[in-house]
Amino acid sequence: MSATPSRPELHKAVASMVEAGFTGVQLRVRDERGTWSGTGGVAELGGSEPPPLDSPVRIGSNTKTFAATVLLQLVGEGGVGLDTPAAQYLPEFGLDPRITVRMLLQHTSGLFNHTGEVYEDGTKVHGIPWSGREWVENRFRAYSPRELVRYSLERPVRFEPGADWSYANTNYVLVRLIVEQVTGRTFAEETGRRILEPLGLTGTRVPSPAHPQTDLAGPHGHAYHRYEDADGRERVVDVTRQDPSWVSTGGDMVSTTRDLDVFLSALVTGELLPAPLLAEMYGTHEKVPYGLGVFVQPTGDGGTVITHNGGISGHGALMYATPDGSRTLTAAFNYVDDPDLSLSAAFQEVTAMLVAEVFGRGGTGPAE
């Protein structure tokens, strides 16, 4: 394990994550005691070196927070209306005119999730392949955002617009297309000029059809997928290289723990959005504490953290901050994924452990 100045409780947290089954871990914590960063586990199966500090990782659904920030900036400039029908910006799809931009950002549109649905009774409906042998063998296939939206619209809606809450990656594919339609620039270009360049996020990449980010630059933790081949034999393959366009803006970006810290800190302290728009972002749904591209999560002892997490094909990332930005936690994982998402429970457990360790007592005092 490598790390910056001693924080025994954080060393222990990294070790606990590795013991829980993650191949490699990167952790960064910033609070009144300074900034601590450390790594544990290994970057590659069979290797001995941990993933390098602040090395690139696919950040999954953390992408949604970047997308929501870009769109809310457009709202602030008058280019987009939160409660305007999304169809007004994207007439080509014949969207239900009751679906507003706000519903896309908050996952209340009712649209079918193009990566698949799990209903309350446990029924699963598959979507675009993103795991198992079919995906592994075709993981460099390119999907266009419009293809994903049309796939979703060909399937039954989950509920009437605004009637419920259900997480759907398709909502954020539509957010991407609205940004592109309104600005006349690609989502990657717009995110670059509005967020990456002003904040100096040199380790962050936004895939596009022209630059799908198939590879990760420099040394990094490797992602793996376990599945059964055509003969029923278990195989584990390195899936770090892939085309993430199957999820699009639902979770395709690449970043580092350092960049996620800088981004989330700038967001919560008002550098990227003014107070009225942050208030809109933090307005949560009655069913789930999800606002517009972020979770506003109680810590259980009177405090609150602003957060989003994500996982994609053997890579994962966490980002948490107190509302005043005085304390942050970002993390990156590489692991062996599988169609049953076998590490999901461990992911939830170690996340809860980290939040309790770093943001205990509501995030108002030093982490002991």
ROVO-562809 format. One line per 2 residues: number of its first residue (from 1); for each residue x, y, z of C-alpha. Coordinates in steps of 0.02 Angstrom, whole numbers. Layout:
REM residues N
NUM> X,Y,Z  ...
This chain:
REM residues 368
1> 0,0,0  61,176,-40
3> -4,335,39  29,513,92
5> 45,564,278  -13,440,407
7> -199,420,439  -215,246,516
9> -404,242,500  -393,277,313
11> -257,147,288  -375,26,374
13> -519,78,261  -417,43,104
15> -365,-127,173  -547,-167,212
17> -597,-129,32  -464,-246,-35
19> -519,-380,89  -698,-357,28
21> -644,-416,-144  -589,-263,-243
23> -433,-294,-346  -366,-118,-321
25> -419,40,-229  -375,224,-237
27> -439,338,-98  -425,526,-75
29> -491,620,77  -480,807,106
31> -532,886,271  -470,1006,406
33> -321,891,434  -263,910,255
35> -268,797,104  -234,611,118
37> -222,492,-28  -178,309,-34
39> -192,152,-137  -205,-32,-100
41> -223,-199,-185  -153,-223,-360
43> -172,-137,-527  -177,-303,-620
45> -224,-480,-575  -65,-577,-545
47> 35,-418,-516  108,-344,-359
49> 98,-155,-386  -54,-56,-327
51> -147,59,-447  -50,223,-457
53> -117,370,-359  -238,474,-463
55> -229,358,-612  -375,356,-734
57> -531,252,-704  -699,237,-790
59> -814,332,-672  -983,262,-724
61> -1133,361,-665  -1030,502,-591
63> -1041,559,-772  -1220,612,-736
65> -1165,747,-615  -1053,825,-749
67> -1196,817,-874  -1321,894,-753
69> -1199,1035,-714  -1177,1078,-898
71> -1364,1077,-928  -1401,1183,-774
73> -1273,1310,-834  -1375,1321,-994
75> -1531,1344,-888  -1446,1487,-798
77> -1404,1569,-965  -1583,1554,-1025
79> -1544,1428,-1161  -1645,1287,-1081
81> -1798,1286,-969  -1804,1160,-828
83> -1991,1139,-844  -1995,1149,-1033
85> -2046,990,-1126  -1891,897,-1184
87> -1980,870,-1350  -1964,1056,-1384
89> -1775,1033,-1399  -1779,859,-1478
91> -1934,850,-1589  -1865,705,-1691
93> -1907,572,-1561  -2091,606,-1532
95> -2064,612,-1344  -2215,623,-1231
97> -2241,813,-1216  -2268,793,-1029
99> -2084,744,-1006  -1988,897,-951
101> -1802,930,-942  -1816,922,-752
103> -1891,747,-763  -1743,687,-865
105> -1619,756,-739  -1715,681,-592
107> -1761,512,-668  -1948,541,-662
109> -1982,532,-849  -2041,351,-842
111> -1941,306,-998  -1877,128,-1015
113> -1696,114,-961  -1601,59,-1116
115> -1478,-41,-1010  -1621,-142,-935
117> -1753,-133,-798  -1781,-221,-632
119> -1960,-203,-573  -2025,-200,-395
121> -2079,-382,-405  -1904,-436,-457
123> -1944,-455,-642  -1796,-414,-752
125> -1809,-348,-929  -1644,-347,-1023
127> -1586,-200,-1126  -1429,-161,-1226
129> -1300,-296,-1182  -1174,-234,-1053
131> -1116,-396,-970  -1090,-581,-1004
133> -1017,-668,-1155  -1118,-570,-1283
135> -1052,-404,-1218  -873,-464,-1194
137> -863,-525,-1373  -939,-364,-1439
139> -871,-237,-1317  -796,-128,-1453
141> -963,-104,-1540  -1009,80,-1559
143> -1184,142,-1518  -1246,316,-1562
145> -1343,412,-1429  -1492,420,-1546
147> -1488,232,-1568  -1499,210,-1380
149> -1645,331,-1365  -1741,245,-1504
151> -1709,76,-1422  -1787,142,-1263
153> -1935,223,-1349  -1978,59,-1436
155> -2013,-18,-1265  -2154,10,-1140
157> -2134,157,-1022  -2114,117,-839
159> -2243,244,-780  -2327,406,-832
161> -2211,557,-837  -2185,628,-662
163> -2286,490,-576  -2139,400,-495
165> -1949,387,-488  -1842,258,-577
167> -1659,270,-623  -1636,264,-812
169> -1476,295,-907  -1580,346,-1058
171> -1630,507,-970  -1450,566,-976
173> -1426,515,-1157  -1567,638,-1192
175> -1480,768,-1083  -1326,748,-1192
177> -1428,773,-1350  -1513,928,-1279
179> -1344,1005,-1239  -1284,970,-1415
181> -1443,1034,-1496  -1446,1197,-1396
183> -1260,1237,-1408  -1218,1170,-1581
185> -1065,1086,-1505  -1032,908,-1452
187> -1062,863,-1270  -875,829,-1253
189> -832,1002,-1320  -960,1088,-1209
191> -904,995,-1053  -724,1035,-1093
193> -750,1222,-1110  -870,1238,-963
195> -792,1122,-834  -632,1031,-881
197> -531,1177,-944  -582,1307,-812
199> -548,1184,-671  -390,1110,-745
201> -458,932,-747  -316,862,-850
203> -354,680,-807  -536,685,-860
205> -599,628,-1030  -772,639,-1109
207> -798,506,-1244  -874,552,-1411
209> -904,456,-1573  -741,530,-1639
211> -645,491,-1480  -727,344,-1390
213> -592,329,-1255  -568,145,-1291
215> -401,151,-1200  -347,227,-1036
217> -190,333,-1040  -37,288,-937
219> -25,163,-794  -195,120,-718
221> -295,-11,-628  -365,-144,-743
223> -548,-194,-752  -604,-375,-771
225> -762,-471,-813  -804,-650,-764
227> -927,-748,-871  -964,-919,-944
229> -903,-953,-1121  -1001,-1052,-1251
231> -941,-1216,-1173  -997,-1168,-999
233> -822,-1136,-936  -788,-987,-823
235> -675,-856,-897  -603,-695,-828
237> -548,-568,-957  -472,-394,-950
239> -607,-274,-1012  -516,-111,-975
241> -515,-78,-1162  -693,-58,-1224
243> -808,62,-1314  -919,135,-1176
245> -1045,209,-1297  -1171,76,-1242
247> -1206,183,-1089  -1165,353,-1165
249> -1187,499,-1045  -1267,381,-920
251> -1090,332,-871  -952,340,-1002
253> -826,467,-934  -648,437,-873
255> -573,533,-727  -460,525,-574
257> -488,542,-388  -400,710,-391
259> -509,778,-532  -669,715,-451
261> -619,804,-291  -586,968,-383
263> -748,954,-482  -862,913,-337
265> -782,1046,-227  -807,1177,-362
267> -987,1123,-385  -1042,1129,-203
269> -953,1294,-167  -1041,1384,-308
271> -897,1400,-431  -994,1309,-567
273> -1174,1350,-524  -1250,1498,-429
275> -1350,1470,-270  -1523,1467,-352
277> -1470,1329,-472  -1383,1232,-335
279> -1547,1240,-240  -1634,1165,-392
281> -1501,1030,-403  -1521,985,-219
283> -1711,975,-225  -1740,789,-198
285> -1882,672,-244  -1996,611,-106
287> -1959,428,-146  -1769,436,-164
289> -1652,576,-106  -1602,614,-286
291> -1599,791,-350  -1541,843,-523
293> -1387,737,-554  -1340,712,-372
295> -1396,619,-218  -1420,727,-63
297> -1387,595,67  -1415,609,254
299> -1268,544,355  -1380,475,491
301> -1328,596,626  -1397,760,564
303> -1272,794,425  -1286,789,236
305> -1170,744,94  -1185,783,-90
307> -1138,629,-189  -1145,519,-341
309> -1064,350,-366  -1039,241,-517
311> -980,73,-580  -948,9,-755
313> -875,-158,-810  -746,-183,-672
315> -712,-1,-635  -799,109,-506
317> -788,279,-426  -858,373,-276
319> -872,559,-243  -939,641,-84
321> -932,816,-13  -1009,914,128
323> -1121,1054,61  -991,1185,108
325> -851,1087,24  -747,1079,183
327> -733,891,175  -725,776,24
329> -700,593,-14  -664,522,-185
331> -617,344,-226  -584,231,-375
333> -592,43,-388  -540,-92,-508
335> -617,-263,-485  -685,-422,-566
337> -863,-389,-623  -990,-520,-679
339> -1170,-530,-743  -1235,-559,-566
341> -1148,-402,-501  -1076,-509,-362
343> -980,-364,-284  -1133,-252,-268
345> -1161,-293,-85  -978,-266,-44
347> -981,-102,-142  -1127,-40,-36
349> -1047,-98,126  -877,-18,97
351> -959,141,37  -1062,152,197
353> -906,117,298  -808,254,211
355> -947,382,231  -962,342,416
357> -773,355,438  -750,519,346
359> -916,608,374  -961,545,548
361> -1049,664,667  -1132,747,518
363> -968,803,443  -943,938,574
365> -787,879,663  -619,799,623
367> -617,619,567  -536,520,704
